[in-house]
Amino acid sequence: MSGIDQELVLAHFIVSDDVERSRRFYTEVLGGRVVFSGDVTYVALANSWIIINVGGGPTDDKPSVTLETPRNPDRVSSFLNLRVKDIQAVYAEWSARGAQFLTPPKQHQYEIRCYIRDPDGHLIEVGQTTDPEGDWSPAHWPSSPPAGEPE
């Protein structure tokens, strides 16, 4: 990395009708950690942050934009994508903590994935790479065998 990449932090901003309820979901269900709570809440999750705030009308720097929770959770233009090392373990643990998955994990060509929604209806993909080339696998994870092969 060089230049601006070293001075860049990526965070995911979500609009919530109930910031405290969303804070509990991202910490108690997904295992994040509150790093700041005030007018806006920051939750550290894996190698990023979830910024949770209430909606609102236009401001001087976004004069035609209104922030609101999803009107129709079945029509999505973006979503949070979480990659995990062991999707079956995550599915079991998060389900026990109250996460309601749309389906159990499903095998696809290069990944096993499933989806959940946060309390405001924001879609979250949870996936495990099964690609033998290992894309989407952080360097600090030991390599995983393709699905169906013993470790």
N, C-alpha and C positions, 0 to 999 in steps of 0.2 A: 504494500500500500504506500501511496505517496500523495503528497499534495492535500487536496481537500478531503480525501477519504479519511485521513488521520484526524480531521477536525469535524467529523460528521457522526451524529448519533441518530439512529432510526428509532422512532417510537410510533405506536399505533394509538390514535385518538378516537375514542368512542363517545357518543352522546348517550346519556342515560336519563331516564325519567326518575330514577332513584339511585343516586350515587353510592349511598351506603350499601344497598342491596348488591349493586355491581361490584363494589369493593370486596364484599364477602365472597361472591362467586369467584373472582379472580385470585383471591388469597386462599379461602377455605376449600374450594373445589379444585382449582387448577394449581394451587401451591405457590402462588406469587407472594411477594412481600411488599407491604406498604412502605414507600420511601418518602412520601410527602402527602400530607392531608391538610387541606385548607379550602380555599374557594374551588380548587381543582385537586383531584387525587391522582397520584402517580403510584403505580404498582410495578415493581420489578418482576419480570417474568422471563425466565431463561436469560437470554443475552439481550433483552430489550425491555422497554417499558410500555405499559398500557396507561394512557392518560384518560381519566374518566371525568367528564364534566356534564353539566346540564346543557340542554339546547338553548338556543337564543336567536335573536334576530340579527340583521346585518350590523356590521361595525364599519368604521371608517376604512379599514384595510380589506374588507370583503363586503362591499356595499350592496351586493345583490344576493348574498348567501344567507340562508337560514339553516341553523343546525337543529336536527330533530332525529329522534329514534326511527328505525325502519317502519314505514307505513305498512308494508306487506313483506313479512319475513321470507316469503317464498319467491320474491323477486329481488335479486342481489346483484350489485355491481362490483363489490369488492368484499373480501373476507380475510380474516386472520388465518394463517397457515402455520400450524405447529408440527414440527418433525420430532419424533420420539424414537428411542432405540428399541423399545419393546411395547408395541401397541396393545397387545393382549393384557399386559400388566397395567398399563395406563388406563385402558378401557375398564378393567375391573376396579381399580382404585378410584377413579373419578366417578364411576357409576355408584360405588358405595358412598361417596361423598355427596351424591345428589345430582350429578350431571345426567341429563336426559339426552342420550344419543338418538339421532334420527334412525340409524340402523346399527347393528353390530359392525365391526370392522370387516371390510370386503376386500378380497384380493383383486388387484388390477394388474396390468402388464408389468409395471415397474415399482409398484407400491401396494401396501395394504392401507386402506384409509376408511375413515368414518367422519361424521359431522355431529356437532352439537350446536346449540344456540345459547348465548348468554341470556340473562333475565330480560333484556330489552329486545331480544330477537336478532342480535348480531350473529351471523354465521361464523363458525370456527371449524376449520378442517384439522383433523388429527391424523397424521400419516406416518408410516414407517417405510423407508426405502427398501426395496428388494432388488434393485438394479445392481448387478454384479460390478458395475463401474463405480457404484457408491455415490452418485450425485446426491446432494442434499444431506449427506452424512458428515457431521462435524469431524474434523481431523482427530480430535481427542477421544472419539468413540472407537473401541476396537471394531474390526470389520465383523460384519454379521453374515452368516451364510444365507444364500437365497432361501425364500420361503419353502418349507417342506423338507429342507435338508437338515440333518442333525448338526448340532454345534460341535 
